[in-house]
Amino acid sequence: MMTHQSITVQATLQTAYALAQDVSNWPQLLSHYAWVRVLDERDDERTLIMAAWRSWVLVRWTAVQRLLPA
């Protein structure tokens, strides 16, 4: 399955990219994220396991992040 989400952000491209690529810091920025762990990192790709609260349930998933700077 592939998921795509988008939002509008008032920030420079460099600032938005820096925040988005810094996945390990997401729990400090996004209160519903419980934790993020990097399982593998090579070149421009990371494999991550993440957990977040959905209502009262903690859900977790594995994700692949591809770093594509502008």
Secondary structure, DSSP 8 states (H G I E B T S, - for coil): ----------S-HHHHHHHHH-GGGHHHH-TTEEEEEEEEEETTEEEEEEEEEETTEEEEEEEEEE----
